[in-house]
Every structure is written in C-alpha cells, then in structure tokens.
C-alpha cells in the first residue's frame, strides 16, 4: 500500500490516471470493461432515499502485467455526496458495531450512515465482482483491490476494502 502512494507521488501521469478513475464514478458514461452497481432497491437505505440511484459504484476488473504480487486488479470507485439524501447519510454519524457480511470484528465501530449506504450497494458489488473474476480464474490471494472515492465515496471505499479483504481475501 505504501508503495502505491509512493508511485503516485513520484509519477505525475499515474497520479492523474488514478484521479480520473475516481472521477469516473460521477459520470453516466461507462468505459469498456466497466460495470455499474446501484443501490439494491429493497435495502432499507435505498427505501429511505428519494433518489436511491445516487448510491453508485463503478467496477473495473482487468489483468495485471506490471505487479509481481497480483494477476488481476479490481478498481472500485464510489461516488461521493451529490444530493440531500447523501448529505443525510453523511450526518447519520452514530457509531455502531460492524455489521457487514460474516466477518466478526468485535471491536470495530463504524459510522451508521456509511455502513447503511455500503450495505445497500454490497450485494451488487459482490455479485458483479464474482461474475467478472470468474472470467479470470485466479485465486483471491492474487487479486489486488484498489478502491477510491471522494467524501461519502471515500468512506464507502474504506468499508469495501475491509469487507472484501475479510470476506474474499483480496489484498487491499
């Protein structure tokens, strides 16, 4: 992880490429090999939002030839705060126990609004990742996860990294 940050600082073009990737979560146009995930309309979070489509993630899974530790890289970008419903999510700041997936992290306490928002996206994210990764036939230990986002999206990216590292064994 520290190497990735160092790469971005030392390589201006790489840094801008990663910033463009984060910005893609706000765009309506999908690029090649990119999948969109919207909030599950049956989730409690989506039912509360007047615009549940504003909870959004983009996923791109691709073969990696330049990293010795990974065969496949997952790029996951979450859109940040864009409307009043998202702002309510940001402000729903009560700390609650981690309640995502099967991982038991007894001491973890997370922002309730962020956890609810991620849980609304989680099944779509996992389903899309499983489908995309099946094409590559690679062990989870050879998959590198790079997640990004701004504001609300950054919080969702952090929750996704912890979730996917514990439930799928990806390096994040």
Residue pairs with C-beta under 8 A, 6 or more apart in sequence:
1 172
4 146
7 14
8 14
8 15
8 18
9 15
18 146
18 148
21 60
21 75
21 77
21 148
22 77
22 148
22 149
22 150
22 153
24 31
24 34
24 58
24 77
25 56
25 57
25 58
25 77
25 78
25 79
25 80
25 148
25 149
25 153
26 79
26 80
26 82
30 36
30 58
31 60
33 60
33 61
33 62
34 58
34 59
34 60
35 58
35 59
35 60
35 128
35 132
36 56
36 57
36 58
36 59
37 56
37 57
37 58
37 59
37 121
37 124
37 125
37 128
38 52
38 53
38 55
38 56
38 121
38 124
39 45
39 46
39 49
39 52
39 53
39 55
39 56
39 117
39 120
39 121
39 124
40 46
40 120
40 121
40 123
40 124
41 47
41 52
43 116
43 119
43 120
44 116
44 120
45 52
45 55
45 89
45 116
45 117
45 119
45 120
46 52
46 55
46 120
48 85
49 55
49 85
50 84
50 85
51 83
51 85
52 85
52 120
54 79
54 82
54 83
54 85
54 86
55 79
55 86
55 117
55 120
55 121
56 78
56 79
56 121
57 76
57 77
57 78
57 79
57 121
57 124
57 125
57 156
57 160
58 75
58 76
58 77
59 74
59 75
59 76
59 125
59 128
59 129
59 132
60 74
60 75
61 72
61 73
61 74
61 75
61 129
61 132
61 133
61 135
61 136
62 72
62 73
62 75
63 71
63 72
63 136
64 70
64 71
64 72
64 73
64 144
67 73
67 144
69 142
69 144
69 171
70 142
70 143
70 144
70 171
71 136
71 138
71 142
71 143
72 133
72 136
72 138
72 142
72 143
72 144
73 143
73 144
73 145
73 146
74 129
74 132
74 133
74 143
74 144
74 145
74 146
74 170
75 146
75 147
75 148
76 125
76 145
76 146
76 147
76 148
76 157
76 160
77 147
77 148
77 149
77 153
77 157
78 121
78 147
78 148
78 149
78 152
78 153
78 154
78 156
78 157
78 160
79 149
79 152
79 153
80 86
80 149
80 150
80 151
80 152
80 153
80 154
81 87
81 89
81 90
81 151
81 152
81 153
86 152
88 113
89 113
89 114
89 116
89 117
89 152
90 113
90 151
90 152
91 113
92 111
92 112
92 113
92 116
93 111
93 112
93 113
94 111
94 112
95 109
95 110
95 111
95 112
96 109
96 110
96 112
96 115
97 108
97 109
97 110
98 105
98 108
98 109
98 110
98 115
99 115
99 119
100 115
100 118
100 119
100 122
100 159
100 162
100 163
101 122
101 163
101 166
101 167
102 167
103 162
103 163
103 166
103 167
105 162
105 166
110 159
111 155
114 152
114 155
114 156
114 159
115 159
117 152
117 156
118 156
118 159
118 160
118 163
121 156
122 163
125 160
126 167
126 168
129 164
129 168
133 143
140 168
140 169
140 170
141 169
141 171
143 168
143 170
143 171
144 170
144 171
144 172
145 160
145 161
145 164
145 165
145 170
145 171
145 172
146 172
147 157
147 158
147 160
147 161
147 172
148 154
148 157
149 155
149 156
149 157
161 172
162 172
164 170
164 172
165 171
165 172
